[in-house]
Each structure stands twice: as C-alpha cells, then as structure tokens.
Amino acid sequence: GRMAPVRSASREFQEGSSRARLRQSRYKPLQPETHSLPSNVMWRITIYTAVSMAFANFASVLIISKIVHWKFARMNMAIQDHGIYHGIFTLAFIVSTLATLCACLVTFLVPGAGGSGAPENKGWLNGNTIPGLFTYRNLVGRAFATILANTAGFPVGREGPTVTMGSNIAYVITDAIAFPHVQQWIDVESTAACSTALLVDEERFSLASRMMCTVGGACGMAMLFDSPIGGIVYMFEEITSASWPVELTFRAFAGTTICTLVSRAALSFLGTNIKAFVVFEWNPEPQRYTWADMPFFILIAVILGPFSAFHTRACLAVGSLRQKVMGKLAGSQKYAKIAETIFYSTLCACTYAFVAFLGGNCLKYQKKESGPQSEFVRFNCEPGHYNPVASLLLTTTDAAVKLLFSTRDQDELQWPNVLMAFFAYTALNIGLTGIPVPSGNFTGSMLIGGMVGRIVGSLTREYTMTASRGGLEVSGVYAMVGSAAMLCGFKQMTLAVVLIVVEC
C-alpha cells in the first residue's frame, strides 16, 4: 500500500532519535486513496462491530428495564401504603438519586459524555480531527450515563448517544485489528548512524477507521428501530458523499443486518416484559387507511412543519441562556451543573406525576383476545385499571412512542389525555437543552409528533365518518405520520425518517 512520506520527520531522526514512532496525517478535500487493508480484516471488523453493538444494546435495555420496573414498583407500593403524595415523593427521591449519579459521572469522569455526541461524531466522520473523542473511558462512561439518564426520567432518547457509542466501538475494534497492518519498521540513515523507526501510515488507518465508525453508527440506529436500511440512509445523510467510499454501502448493509438480527434474537430471550422498552413493534400488523385520510395527513404536516421550527429555536434559546448563566458561575460551575441536573430530574418526575394525577382518569383495562397487549401504567388506579396520561409520561420515551403507534388501543387513549401529556412532555423536552446528561432528541421528537398525530387522528375518528365508511379504524397511523413530519422538520431528513418510522 501507499506509505506516508517520512521527509518531514527525517530531521528528528538526524538529531539523535534511534527509535521513534511516526504518525502523520494530512488533510485532503478529496481522498481517492483506499485503505488497502486485506478484505478479511475489514470483514472481521464489520462483524465484530455489529455483534458488539447488538450485545451492548441487549445489556442496556436489560438494565434499563430492571431499573424502571423497580422504580415504579417502589412508587406503587408507596401509593398503596401511604397515599399518592408519598408515592410521588418516593419517585422524586429515586430519580434525583439516579440523576446525581449521572451528573457526577459526566462532570468528573467523562465530560465528553454530556449531550448526544452526535455533532462531534458527525464532524469526525467528515474528516475533522477531534483528539480523545473515541476512547475506552468515553465508551464505558457514555454507556452508563445513558442508562442513568433514561432511568432518571429525563425526556430523552437513546439514539444520539447510541450512534456515538457505535462509532466508538468500531474505532477501538479497528485500532486493535487494523493497526498492525498499517505500521512498518524502516531503516533511517543519517550522517551519524543508521537507526530504525516505526512508520505508521496514518492516512490508511484514518480511512479504515472512519469507514468502520460509519458502520458502527448505522448499526446503532438500525438496532434501536429495527431498521437496517433506515440506519444506512440516516448515516448517509449525516456525512458528505466524499466521505462515503463505494465499498462502505455493502459493508454497512451487512453490518446493520447482522446487528439487527443478533439484537432481536438476544432481546427475545428476555420475555415479554422487555418488549415495552424497544420502540419497534415486535409483531407488526397492517395499518389501514384510505385516500379520505390524506387531507388529515397533510393537515398534520402543515401543523408540525412550523412547530418543529419553533421547537428547534426554543431548544437553541434555552441552551444559549443556560450557557450564559453557567458562564457567570465559573468558580462553581461543576457543582452548579450537578445541582441543576438533580433539580430538573425532580421537576420532570413531579410534573409528570401531578399531571397524571390531576388529569388522568382511571380506565378499566380490557385485555385483547389475541395478539400483542399494550403496556399501560397503573399509577394511582385500582388493580385492573390504568391511567392513560401516566401511560405516556411515567414510562420510557420508547414505550410511549410504541403505545401511540399501536393499532389496538384506539379506545384506551383519548385525545384530552394525549393533549395533556403533549404539553407536559414538550415543555420539559425544550427545557432539557444544555443539561449535562447523554440525551438524544430523535425519539423525543417522534413522541411529540406522535402525540399531535394521535390527537388529530382521535378527533378525525370522533367527528367524521372515516371509520364507518371503511377508512382508518385506529389513530395509530396518524401518530406515525405525525412522528415522521416532526422528525423531518427537526432533522431536515426525509428518506431516512420515512424508512425508520415505517420499519419500526
């Protein structure tokens, strides 16, 4: 393969270096070179990355499900023994403890794990140099911080940090497997003596690592939404075409397919309880609609187009304001961030609980005769009943999105309940911007758009004759359209969003 020139380092060798390790990288707008690594090496990296991401997702979902079930079990016990306010206090204490652990982890151990990591990951994949981005410490710290952030009840998703973790896993695997193939000992002659140096072709390694990190990121999106093609198109829209070699397409397809299959197989061993913690439908059913529903789909897009712009600007404004305030607390900024994180987690828990308590009417749960059962939250209701508002707020974002997309709960979620959940979740989602926790807003945007779509679908079903003339019988498809519309406005993507929403 083509080796990087050593002319720039010859002076160092002449001045007395007998054994040196040379790393050299050069920026080129266009890079026609290839990594020139053996095919079996690249395929090993692809397979190891896909399988590693699948088991990382398995472990993450398993831990999140255990903590969330334990959290709400303690809350329900407190409600039964001492009343609703004691239950809310118990919930607030648990989430504040989880938020404290998350904030301390991000502030003192892995500062790079705050936020989604997506901007940094995107910049690196497009050729920028970001030292220390992909390390074992950042990988492990981001994984634990993401689990803590999701179990603490923040209005966040796992997709942003998971994509970054996928690239991080791919990088460390590439470094372990491919690095020996891009280094070579050479003799360096000088007037004084002949010495040896370890020459590392950083160009080849950079090309290989960026290619594999793209595969890792695609695996992250694919396994979260059970969407191999959607994961590939998402990453293609994230990076420039100059950073997408021809061979990357097939490797990404193979990697996302393997990752999705292994992840789904691993999760299936955990039983039915785990299925509420993944956003995709385990046993999808056809969702019917007719051309009579199309005007209402257009109405959803018209509503959510401007709203997504407002949502984005509001998030930026909150983030900018929080940054200015923290800038004035330079001496105690770390502790101020920890305190704010704890306060905000408690605020989220109390807001969700009080909104569910004041606005959620208890309904009797009707078990379906066949097919998958919807996962509802009991909260303050009697056994055999559920609180519809709590079912959307006092759960994970993935579980709430899955509930909105369901085709079997058209009578269980009424539009006033969804409207209350929409205002509570949207306000707290906007206010979260800048809080130092691993946060992805992809699923959060899906939930916000899904709520709007569900409201429009419920009103359409209630005040028109759509169902009676053979049109849409449930409003789940309206929620899917709303999620797609909100995501397209928020991410400025079209094809990737459609594929992900349809495949999940």
Disulfide bonds with the S-S distance in Angstrom:
Cys362-Cys381 2.11
